[in-house]
Amino acid sequence: MALDEGRILLTEDKDFGQLVYSSAQPSAGVVFFRFPARARAGLAKAAKDLVHQQGNRLTGRFVVVQPGRVRFGAPQKS
């Protein structure tokens, strides 16, 4: 549904990495949040900061967000 609507998917499900990379499934973009229980209080702020600071880089990418760290994968086909 996100791909059909051209939307970036926000998730905590690591299976999306498998779909995007290993299975070469097209994506409008996936942001994977990898926050341990002790850091969960900061997840919403991290999401807001990511969109505010890097929003133009999210489209078509697989992005991993961890406390204090953001990693951008290569652009994917949509």
JOBEL-V385871 format. One record per pair of residues at least 12 apart in sequence whose C-alpha atoms are under 10 Angstrom apart, sorted by the first residue. I is the first residue (numbers start at 0). GAP is how many residues later the second one is. If there is no record, write none. Layout:
{{I:GAP} {I:GAP}}
This chain:
{{1:25} {1:26} {1:27} {1:28} {2:23} {2:24} {2:25} {2:26} {2:27} {2:57} {2:75} {3:23} {3:24} {3:74} {4:23} {5:21} {5:22} {5:23} {5:53} {5:54} {5:72} {6:20} {6:21} {6:22} {6:23} {6:52} {6:53} {7:19} {7:20} {7:21} {7:22} {7:23} {7:50} {7:51} {7:52} {7:53} {7:54} {8:18} {8:19} {8:20} {8:21} {8:22} {8:23} {8:50} {8:53} {9:19} {9:20} {9:21} {9:22} {9:23} {9:37} {9:53} {10:19} {10:20} {10:21} {10:22} {10:23} {10:53} {11:19} {11:20} {11:21} {11:22} {11:23} {11:52} {11:53} {12:18} {12:19} {12:20} {12:21} {13:18} {13:19} {13:20} {13:50} {14:17} {15:14} {15:15} {15:16} {15:46} {16:13} {16:14} {16:15} {16:45} {16:46} {16:47} {19:41} {19:42} {19:56} {19:57} {20:41} {20:52} {20:55} {23:52} {23:53} {24:51} {24:52} {24:53} {25:34} {25:50} {25:51} {25:52} {26:32} {26:33} {26:34} {26:35} {26:48} {26:49} {26:50} {26:51} {27:30} {27:31} {27:32} {27:33} {27:34} {27:47} {27:48} {27:49} {27:50} {28:28} {28:29} {28:30} {28:31} {28:32} {28:33} {28:34} {28:46} {28:47} {28:48} {28:49} {29:28} {29:29} {29:30} {29:31} {29:32} {29:33} {29:34} {29:43} {29:46} {30:16} {30:19} {30:27} {30:28} {30:30} {30:31} {30:32} {30:33} {30:34} {30:39} {30:40} {30:41} {31:30} {31:31} {31:32} {31:33} {31:34} {31:38} {31:39} {32:13} {32:14} {32:30} {32:31} {32:32} {32:33} {32:34} {32:37} {33:30} {33:31} {33:32} {33:33} {33:35} {34:30} {34:31} {34:32} {35:30} {35:31} {38:27} {38:28} {39:27} {41:24} {41:25} {41:26} {42:22} {42:23} {42:24} {45:19} {45:20} {45:21} {45:22} {45:23} {45:24} {46:18} {49:15} {49:20} {53:16} {56:15} {56:18} {57:14} {57:15} {57:17} {58:16} {58:17} {58:19} {59:13} {59:14} {59:15} {59:16} {59:17} {59:18} {60:12} {60:13} {60:14} {60:15} {60:16} {60:17} {61:12} {61:13} {61:14} {62:12}}
